[in-house]
Amino acid sequence: MSARLTAATAARVLRQLRHDHRTLAMLLVVPCVLIGLLAWVFDGTPVFDRLGAPLLGVFPFVVMFLVTSVTTLRERRSGTLERLLAMPLGKLDLVGGYAVAFGALAVVQAAVATAFAIWVCGLDVAGPVWMLLVVAVADAVLGCTTGLLLSAFATTEFQAVQFMPAVVLPQFLLCGLLVPRTQLNSLLHSVSDILPLSYAVDAMSKVTAQPDVTSGLLGDLLVVMVFAAATVTLGAATLRRRTA
């Protein structure tokens, strides 16, 4: 893997996205709108303080998953990826470049959504705000890398979107947001243990409830980052040099 080729790929993707104003608006505005709507619905109740931080990790994950999977698939169908891979460019350079570009957007997205939740919607967080941002960025990067991986298994944008109910929705139901994971039966709890979004929500909940950065919080964050690294590696392994 070459750092120069990875950086060049990331710069190309960012130049393209700079001119795609609708995608940028979706990346930056949609999470804020959803968080603001949640705060409005539960105004005057403790529900927003309990659910706001975990959802701050879920929304960027979902948005980055959708944008990354559809954008990458569009480049596959247009032949851009095939032409790039005909050059002296490794698969990991290409996938890494996309991950770096979308990861940079994830940092901006997470910063905007976190600032909006705390200073506009009044989200009460016991832990350090910077840790909330770090976990939100890790969740957004995980959504980005998962989208990169699953885009390899879709041939149309419609199929890519269908991965959301197939891959994201089960994680949403089992991550502990609706029902604490400790109250799930043994089978569902075991399934939730192998899903990355469970650890993302656990980390966000700990930042909300605990004033200090604990080893349990760092452990949850590490699991999310390991899943992100694994999906990037699998994305490179499943990348085809020729499209059907």
Phi, psi and omega in degrees: 000131182254127178296325181294316180291323178296317179295321180295320178295317179298318180296321179296316181296318181293324177297320179294316182293333181299330180268355180263083187294327181293318178295318178298320179296319179296320181294320188264329188267319187303312179301321180294319180297316181293318179294318178296321178296319178297316179297324180291316182298319184255030180299132178084004178238162179279002185296318183297320179295330180280321185260341187301311182294313177302320179291336176297336175270329184284315185299310178299326178299312184293314182296315180294325177299311182295311184296316183293315183296316182290318180296315180294320179295323179298323178288329175295314184291330179281352180088001182297314181296321180296319179292322179294320182285346174285344178272169178289068183231123180286157179299319182291328175298316183292307181295321178297322178296316177297318180297320179294317181296309180290331176295322177297319176295325179297324178298313180297315181299313181295322179295316180295314182294319180294315179298319180295317183294321185277310190266343177256313183269350176077032178296127182267119183237125180283326183276179179293138182296324182297329178289325176300320179293318180299315181293320179298319178295317179299320179294318179295319178296322177298317177299321179297310183291326176294320177296320177300316182294310187287340178297339179290341184258007179244149178248347177224162177298325179298317178295323179298319180294327180295343177291340181295307176294335183278326187249318186276317186299315176301323178293322179297320182288329187255002187280355180098003181285317182274315178229130178307139183299334179291342180264357177286152175291169190300322182293311181295324179295321178295320178295317181296334180294338182257008180257129186295328183295336177299317181287328177295315180291320177301316181296316179297319180297321180292322177297323181291321190263336187247132182287340183250160175275107185266167177294328177296320177296314179296325178296316177298318180296321179297320179298317179299317181291325177294318177299319180297316179295321181293320181290327175296316180296316178294324178299320178292322182292328183267000181289128180263138179284341177231135176271154182290000000 
